[in-house]
Amino acid sequence: MMRGREHVVESTGAQQTGAKFLVVAASLVILVAGLKAAAGLLVPFLISLFLALISLPLMNWLQAHRVPSGIAALLTILADVFVLLALALAVGGSIQGFTEAVPRYQARLQELAVSGVAWLRAQGIDISPEATRDLFDPGIALDLVTRTLRGAAAVLSNLLLVFLTIVFILFEAAGFPHKLEVAFGRHARGSERFATIRREVQRYLAIKTLVSLATGLIVGIAVWLIGVDFPLLWGLLAFAMNYIPALGSILAAVPPVLLALVKFGPGRAMIVALVFLSVNVLLGNLLEPQLMGRRLGLSTLVVFLSLVFWGWVWGPVGMLLSVPLTMIVKIMLENTEDLRWIAVMLDANPRERES
């Protein structure tokens, strides 16, 4: 009788586990569908949240120098407005010019692809031009950049909503630590965890932003000296894509390399590729890990999957925000007890994690 009861209990437990798994899976499907359907509302909010998080170190620095919280938030907002307007004025013309020139570049790239196929056939390698056009279309990269720029421009066109959201987030962030102290006490565990999460997120974003600024500046000056069209645009693209480890530098390098190939030939295109490779090795692989430490890292597989998933959910803007958002979630999970194992699975070097 006892064995029969144990068997019934085990079967019931297995059924409950299976039912919980199905409920969780169905909930995730509904959640993802909701995120995709609400992209028009959520993407501007995420852009605002991202810009506000980048701005927080400036506001904290002002507060540390005894500037009142309200004035510090106001000065930070004015700095954000100045930077956004400067970028809009500087890059707006480049985006429009590049968008108008894309068909011409695509036609030239197609001619080069056909010439390459003809050269290969002359060497005895039989490749049909039709199959090459189906398998390799160099204009796809330019189309992707165009869609990305248009998506970003569409989000920033709703600048009033983005700006108001940044204002409310910064003013709320200015007084949020005090709220936690009043609610839970100065030395409460929740307050300490929130302070740790805030410090690590701000440190990650500050270092990543500074390295990205250096990357964009070096790339922009280099492609300008080489003579590639729209150097300001490629510098901005290198800055934005540097938030995506490993894959971002490759994606940012493709359009200027193709433009150099179209305008100057393979020689200067190779030089542009070497510029991106050198900047990625020096800043991305040497300087940035030293500044951040091994704890603030993500698995390459996690980076790729987050890029694909959030790109599918929210388009090109989701791809740009995917890794920073994943990194912030990882930092939050690291500071919990029951979900810390998920942060370990996301880590690039879990065995070398700091205690």
TATA-V700344 format. One record per residue. N is the residue number from 1. RES is the residue in one letter. SS is DSSP state (~ for helix, > for strand, _ for the rest). Layout:
# TATA-V700344
n-><N/N>
res-><RES/RES>
ss-><SS/SS>
This chain:
# TATA-V700344
n-><1/2/3/4/5/6/7/8/9/10/11/12/13/14/15/16/17/18/19/20/21/22/23/24/25/26/27/28/29/30/31/32/33/34/35/36/37/38/39/40/41/42/43/44/45/46/47/48/49/50/51/52/53/54/55/56/57/58/59/60/61/62/63/64/65/66/67/68/69/70/71/72/73/74/75/76/77/78/79/80/81/82/83/84/85/86/87/88/89/90/91/92/93/94/95/96/97/98/99/100/101/102/103/104/105/106/107/108/109/110/111/112/113/114/115/116/117/118/119/120/121/122/123/124/125/126/127/128/129/130/131/132/133/134/135/136/137/138/139/140/141/142/143/144/145/146/147/148/149/150/151/152/153/154/155/156/157/158/159/160/161/162/163/164/165/166/167/168/169/170/171/172/173/174/175/176/177/178/179/180/181/182/183/184/185/186/187/188/189/190/191/192/193/194/195/196/197/198/199/200/201/202/203/204/205/206/207/208/209/210/211/212/213/214/215/216/217/218/219/220/221/222/223/224/225/226/227/228/229/230/231/232/233/234/235/236/237/238/239/240/241/242/243/244/245/246/247/248/249/250/251/252/253/254/255/256/257/258/259/260/261/262/263/264/265/266/267/268/269/270/271/272/273/274/275/276/277/278/279/280/281/282/283/284/285/286/287/288/289/290/291/292/293/294/295/296/297/298/299/300/301/302/303/304/305/306/307/308/309/310/311/312/313/314/315/316/317/318/319/320/321/322/323/324/325/326/327/328/329/330/331/332/333/334/335/336/337/338/339/340/341/342/343/344/345/346/347/348/349/350/351/352/353/354/355>
res-><M/M/R/G/R/E/H/V/V/E/S/T/G/A/Q/Q/T/G/A/K/F/L/V/V/A/A/S/L/V/I/L/V/A/G/L/K/A/A/A/G/L/L/V/P/F/L/I/S/L/F/L/A/L/I/S/L/P/L/M/N/W/L/Q/A/H/R/V/P/S/G/I/A/A/L/L/T/I/L/A/D/V/F/V/L/L/A/L/A/L/A/V/G/G/S/I/Q/G/F/T/E/A/V/P/R/Y/Q/A/R/L/Q/E/L/A/V/S/G/V/A/W/L/R/A/Q/G/I/D/I/S/P/E/A/T/R/D/L/F/D/P/G/I/A/L/D/L/V/T/R/T/L/R/G/A/A/A/V/L/S/N/L/L/L/V/F/L/T/I/V/F/I/L/F/E/A/A/G/F/P/H/K/L/E/V/A/F/G/R/H/A/R/G/S/E/R/F/A/T/I/R/R/E/V/Q/R/Y/L/A/I/K/T/L/V/S/L/A/T/G/L/I/V/G/I/A/V/W/L/I/G/V/D/F/P/L/L/W/G/L/L/A/F/A/M/N/Y/I/P/A/L/G/S/I/L/A/A/V/P/P/V/L/L/A/L/V/K/F/G/P/G/R/A/M/I/V/A/L/V/F/L/S/V/N/V/L/L/G/N/L/L/E/P/Q/L/M/G/R/R/L/G/L/S/T/L/V/V/F/L/S/L/V/F/W/G/W/V/W/G/P/V/G/M/L/L/S/V/P/L/T/M/I/V/K/I/M/L/E/N/T/E/D/L/R/W/I/A/V/M/L/D/A/N/P/R/E/R/E/S>
ss-><_/~/~/~/~/~/~/~/~/~/~/~/~/~/~/~/~/~/~/~/~/~/~/~/~/~/~/~/~/~/~/~/~/~/~/~/~/_/~/~/~/~/~/~/~/~/~/~/~/~/~/~/~/~/~/~/~/~/~/~/~/~/~/~/_/_/_/_/~/~/~/~/~/~/~/~/~/~/~/~/~/~/~/~/~/~/~/~/~/~/~/~/~/~/~/~/~/~/~/~/~/~/~/~/~/~/~/~/~/~/~/~/~/~/~/~/~/~/~/~/~/~/_/_/_/_/_/_/~/~/~/~/~/~/~/_/_/_/~/~/~/~/~/~/~/~/~/~/~/~/~/~/~/~/~/~/~/_/~/~/~/~/~/~/~/~/~/~/~/~/~/~/~/~/~/~/~/~/~/~/~/~/~/~/_/_/_/_/~/~/~/~/~/~/~/~/~/~/~/~/~/~/~/~/~/~/~/~/~/~/~/~/~/~/~/~/~/~/~/~/~/~/~/~/~/~/_/_/_/_/~/~/~/~/~/~/~/~/~/~/~/_/_/_/_/_/~/~/~/~/~/~/~/~/~/~/~/~/~/~/~/~/~/_/_/~/~/~/~/~/~/~/~/~/~/~/~/~/~/~/~/~/~/~/~/~/~/~/~/~/~/~/_/_/_/_/_/_/_/~/~/~/~/~/~/~/~/~/~/~/~/~/~/~/~/~/~/~/~/~/~/~/~/~/~/~/~/~/~/~/~/~/~/~/_/_/_/_/_/~/~/~/~/~/~/~/_/_/_/~/~/~/_/_/_>
